[in-house]
Amino acid sequence: MKTQCHTHSSNQIDSASSKIAPLWPLTHFVAVNPFVGFADQNFARTAEAHKRVQGSDMLMPIAWFKGKFESGEIELENLRAVVAVASPELVESFELSRSSTYR
């Protein structure tokens, strides 16, 4: 029984450690990636967590993109090219984000 409990506790510690930025050595604390611990999540979930914790978006507002599109700075061909090379996971991430945002 102690072995199972120890393994479970060890797994929980490992999981928590992957979400918490290292504090020492100091060089790791000063310039830590704010997305440490999110590598296993899709972009939409990471953006939602960032907004909840930081109170800001990871992307420019839709109005910004709309303005760029209407001014011709972003063209339909640009959008098609980006979608063509986007990973299925990224496309799905945005689709999930859009469906939860516009309900």
N, C-alpha and C positions, 0 to 999 in steps of 0.2 A: 504494500500500500504506500509506503514511504517513497518508493521509486516512482510510482505513478504521480504522486503529488509533487515530487521534486521535478519530474519531467514537465508537468503542467505549469508549475511556477516558472521554470526555466524558459518555457515557450512564451509565457506571458511577458517575462522580462525582455526576451529577445524582441518580441513584437513592439513593446513600448520603446525599447532602445532605438528601433529603426525610425520612430516618429519624433524623437527628441534630438535636437542638435547637440553635438558634443561641446562641452564647456572647456575642455583642456586637451591639448595645449591651446594657449590663448589665440594662436593664429586661426584655429578652427572656429573659435567663438566670434571673432571680429568680422569675418567675411563668410558667414554661413548662408547657404542656399535656403531661402525661405520656403522652398517646396520640398525640403528633405522629408521623407516619409510619405510622399504622394506618388512615388514612382509606380505604384501598383494600381493607381486609380486613373480613370479617364479624365480628359481635360474638363469636361462639364462638371464632374463631381469636385475636382480640384478648384475650379473657379467658384463654385457654390460655397465651398468651405472657406476660401479666401475672402469672399464677400461677407460671409457671416462673421468671420473673425476680424478682418481688417476694415470692413465697412466700405470697401471699394471694389470696383470691377477689374478683371484682368484684361478685358477687351474695351475698345472704344465703344461708346454708345451707338446704337443702331442709326440714330440721326447723323452721326459723323460719317458712317459708311454710305448712307443714303446721299448725303451732300457730295461726297467724293464721286459717287456714281453719277449723280445728276450733273456735276461739273465736268465729267469726262475724265477725271483723274483715274478712276477705276472704270474699266470698260468690260463689257460682257465677255470678251475674249479672255481677259485677265481672270475672271471668275471661272470660266470653263477650264482654263489651264490649271488653276489651283485645284479645282475639284478632281480633275483627271489624275493628278499625282497624289492626292490625299489618301491616307490609309483608310481602310474601311472602319477602323476603330475611331478615327478622328471624325469622319463623316457621321457615324452613329452617335458620337458624343454630342455633336452640335444638334442633331435631330432630337435627341433626348432633351437637351437643354432648351431648345426652341419649343418643344411640346409642353414642357413644364412652365415656361415663361409666359406663354400666350394662352393659358387656360382661362 
